[in-house]
Every structure is written in C-alpha cells, then in structure tokens.
Amino acid sequence: MIDRVYTQLPSYGSRRMAQSLEKDYGFWVGRKRTRRLMQEMGLCGLEPRRRNTSKPHPAHPKYPYLLRDLDIVRANQVWCSDITYVPLPGGFAYLCAIMDWHSRKVLSWEISNTMDTDFCQRALCDALAHHGRPEIFNTDQGSQFTSREFTGTLQEHGIQISMDGRGRCFDNIFIERLWRSVKYEDIYLNDYRTVIELRTGLTRYFRLYNEVRRHQALDYETPDTVYRAA
C-alpha cells in the first residue's frame, strides 16, 4: 500500500504517508514504522530529494547530464534506464527497464530480487543485441549504472554516458512515467504472488505497451510504430 500511495503521490514523506495509510485506507501504522518501511523500500519524498531506489557508490565516477536543451528527434538518439521497486507477498523485487527516449518504446527489461548490477547489465546487453546502439545513454547516479561493468559496456560501443544531476527527479521523466503506467495498469491490478508470475505478467504488459497502447504524446501512435518509422 505504501508503494501504491507513493506512486500516486511521490511528494509524500513518512509523516503524510502515515496519515494517508490511517485516514484513507484504515491502516493504523505509526510514523516511525512507516519511515522504516519506506527506507527499506528505498523511498523518500521528492521534496527536495528524489526517491532513493538507486544509491550512488562513492568510488564510481559520475558523468555530466547531456540532455539539457537537446532536441531529441529520432530513434536511437537517446536511451534511458532506471530501476523501480515491485511489491510481492513476503518480499519485493526490482524492475530495470531500458527505453528509447524519442519513441517511448521499452527496448528491454529485467527483474531481480536483489539490487545488484547483473540484472541491469543483462537488460543493457539484450537491448544492444536487438536494437543497435544509441548515441547517448542516460541514467541516474545509482551504483548499478556507474559500475565498471555497465559503463564499460557503453564505452566499448562508443556510447556517450549521461547521468541525472543529484536531486533532479525530472531529468529522466519519461521512464518515471513508465513506472506509474506499469504499476497502475498491470502490477496493482494483478496482485502477482511470485517472481515467475510477475515475469509472465510483465512480458504480456510490455508487449501491449509497445504494440497496442496508444500515447497522446505520440499523436496517439504506439511506441513500436514511432520507433520503426523513425
């Protein structure tokens, strides 16, 4: 329920979250427990910080943000990636997706029950194998994306690396909107019980998202149509 409230109202910190859980949903949970659960989930109010699913590693290099004032007008000009939390009974999973910025097409995705680098690396390699390579790849400053393995793969393919500024929650806005869509249109509706069920459901959803779901921002075309046309 915390994840559902936060996805709808990401400005909520532990104080307002505890009030919402009590008054809107009937869960009598104190602020301290709410704060502890939000910390375990990697969530914090967006004012002034963004959520904290990806944590920076002090020894990893950081890269500048390259998308400011950049006109993104074609497919494979910019790809972006992020990680989000997925609630499951008795635990949780993490979902990593790679998206083409121009068309909003989800190029690849992976899930894991740990916040390691491997599942992000698998998603990256799958996208590169099936969709060529972008000119620029944008992520946040999480340790999964600043790792030697991840940045090394980008550099080997001659891809420029771009990273969101610290505390700038809207530098990667399109994939943030993707998380809202996938949670409200699929995950919360289906109440997946296991990682296997989650993987099966997300396979179905992302196919619909790319090939069937029409986007107002794309003149009501599908991401797959815009990606192939561009």
TAJONOR-V993755 format. One record per residue. N is the residue number from 0. RES is the residue in three letters. OMEGA is omega in degrees with one decimal (999 if undefined). D_CENTER is the distance of its C-alpha to the mean C-alpha in whole Angstrom. Layout:
# TAJONOR-V993755
n: <N	N>
res: <RES	RES>
omega: <OMEGA	OMEGA>
d_center: <D_CENTER	D_CENTER>
This chain:
# TAJONOR-V993755
n: <0	1	2	3	4	5	6	7	8	9	10	11	12	13	14	15	16	17	18	19	20	21	22	23	24	25	26	27	28	29	30	31	32	33	34	35	36	37	38	39	40	41	42	43	44	45	46	47	48	49	50	51	52	53	54	55	56	57	58	59	60	61	62	63	64	65	66	67	68	69	70	71	72	73	74	75	76	77	78	79	80	81	82	83	84	85	86	87	88	89	90	91	92	93	94	95	96	97	98	99	100	101	102	103	104	105	106	107	108	109	110	111	112	113	114	115	116	117	118	119	120	121	122	123	124	125	126	127	128	129	130	131	132	133	134	135	136	137	138	139	140	141	142	143	144	145	146	147	148	149	150	151	152	153	154	155	156	157	158	159	160	161	162	163	164	165	166	167	168	169	170	171	172	173	174	175	176	177	178	179	180	181	182	183	184	185	186	187	188	189	190	191	192	193	194	195	196	197	198	199	200	201	202	203	204	205	206	207	208	209	210	211	212	213	214	215	216	217	218	219	220	221	222	223	224	225	226	227	228	229>
res: <MET	ILE	ASP	ARG	VAL	TYR	THR	GLN	LEU	PRO	SER	TYR	GLY	SER	ARG	ARG	MET	ALA	GLN	SER	LEU	GLU	LYS	ASP	TYR	GLY	PHE	TRP	VAL	GLY	ARG	LYS	ARG	THR	ARG	ARG	LEU	MET	GLN	GLU	MET	GLY	LEU	CYS	GLY	LEU	GLU	PRO	ARG	ARG	ARG	ASN	THR	SER	LYS	PRO	HIS	PRO	ALA	HIS	PRO	LYS	TYR	PRO	TYR	LEU	LEU	ARG	ASP	LEU	ASP	ILE	VAL	ARG	ALA	ASN	GLN	VAL	TRP	CYS	SER	ASP	ILE	THR	TYR	VAL	PRO	LEU	PRO	GLY	GLY	PHE	ALA	TYR	LEU	CYS	ALA	ILE	MET	ASP	TRP	HIS	SER	ARG	LYS	VAL	LEU	SER	TRP	GLU	ILE	SER	ASN	THR	MET	ASP	THR	ASP	PHE	CYS	GLN	ARG	ALA	LEU	CYS	ASP	ALA	LEU	ALA	HIS	HIS	GLY	ARG	PRO	GLU	ILE	PHE	ASN	THR	ASP	GLN	GLY	SER	GLN	PHE	THR	SER	ARG	GLU	PHE	THR	GLY	THR	LEU	GLN	GLU	HIS	GLY	ILE	GLN	ILE	SER	MET	ASP	GLY	ARG	GLY	ARG	CYS	PHE	ASP	ASN	ILE	PHE	ILE	GLU	ARG	LEU	TRP	ARG	SER	VAL	LYS	TYR	GLU	ASP	ILE	TYR	LEU	ASN	ASP	TYR	ARG	THR	VAL	ILE	GLU	LEU	ARG	THR	GLY	LEU	THR	ARG	TYR	PHE	ARG	LEU	TYR	ASN	GLU	VAL	ARG	ARG	HIS	GLN	ALA	LEU	ASP	TYR	GLU	THR	PRO	ASP	THR	VAL	TYR	ARG	ALA	ALA>
omega: <175.3	179.9	-179.6	179.1	-177.3	178.7	179.1	-175.0	-174.1	176.6	-176.2	168.0	-174.7	-177.9	-179.1	177.0	179.6	177.8	179.6	179.8	-179.2	-170.3	-177.0	-172.9	175.1	176.1	-179.1	-176.3	179.4	-178.3	-178.2	178.8	177.5	179.1	179.9	179.3	178.5	177.6	178.5	179.5	-178.6	-176.7	170.7	-178.6	-177.8	-179.5	1.5	-174.2	174.3	175.5	-167.1	179.5	178.4	-178.6	-179.9	175.6	-173.6	-177.4	-177.9	177.5	175.3	-176.3	-178.1	176.8	-171.7	-171.6	-178.0	179.2	178.2	175.2	-179.3	-166.5	-176.6	177.2	-179.5	170.9	178.7	166.7	177.0	-179.1	178.4	179.3	174.1	-179.2	177.3	-178.9	173.2	178.2	177.6	-179.7	-179.7	176.8	177.0	-179.2	174.7	177.9	174.8	-173.3	169.7	-171.9	-174.7	-173.4	-174.8	-179.0	174.3	-174.2	177.9	178.5	177.7	174.5	-179.5	174.5	175.0	-179.1	179.7	-179.4	-169.5	-175.1	173.5	178.2	178.2	178.5	179.4	-178.2	178.0	179.2	179.8	-178.3	-173.3	-173.1	-178.9	180.0	177.4	172.3	-177.6	175.9	-176.3	176.5	167.9	-176.5	178.9	-174.9	178.0	-175.7	177.5	-177.9	180.0	-179.3	-175.4	-178.9	177.8	177.6	177.8	-179.2	177.7	-180.0	177.6	-177.5	175.6	-177.7	178.1	-179.9	177.8	172.1	178.4	177.9	-179.3	-171.4	-175.5	178.4	-179.6	-165.7	-174.6	178.1	171.7	176.7	176.4	-179.9	178.7	-179.2	-175.1	179.8	-176.4	-178.7	-177.5	-169.2	-177.3	-179.5	-171.9	174.3	-178.0	-175.8	-176.6	177.4	178.7	176.7	179.9	-179.6	179.2	-179.7	-179.8	174.8	178.1	-176.0	-176.7	173.3	176.8	-179.0	-177.0	-167.4	-173.9	-173.5	-178.9	-175.5	178.5	-178.8	179.1	-176.7	176.4	168.7	176.4	177.3	-178.4	179.1	-178.9	-179.0	-178.6	-179.4	-176.3	999>
d_center: <19	17	14	15	17	14	12	15	16	14	17	19	20	22	25	24	22	25	27	24	24	28	29	27	26	29	28	30	28	29	27	27	26	23	22	22	20	17	18	17	14	13	13	15	16	15	19	19	16	12	11	12	9	10	14	16	19	22	23	21	21	19	19	20	17	19	18	20	22	21	22	20	22	22	19	18	19	16	12	9	6	4	4	5	9	11	14	17	21	22	19	15	13	9	7	6	6	8	9	13	13	16	16	13	13	11	13	12	10	11	11	13	15	15	13	15	14	16	13	11	14	15	12	14	17	17	15	18	21	20	19	21	20	18	20	17	14	12	9	10	13	12	14	13	12	16	17	21	19	16	18	21	20	19	22	24	23	24	20	20	17	16	14	13	16	16	16	15	12	12	12	9	10	9	6	6	9	7	6	9	11	10	11	14	15	15	14	16	19	19	19	19	21	20	18	20	20	16	16	18	17	14	16	18	15	13	17	18	15	16	20	21	19	20	18	20	19	20	24	23	22	20	17	19	22	21	20	23	25	24>
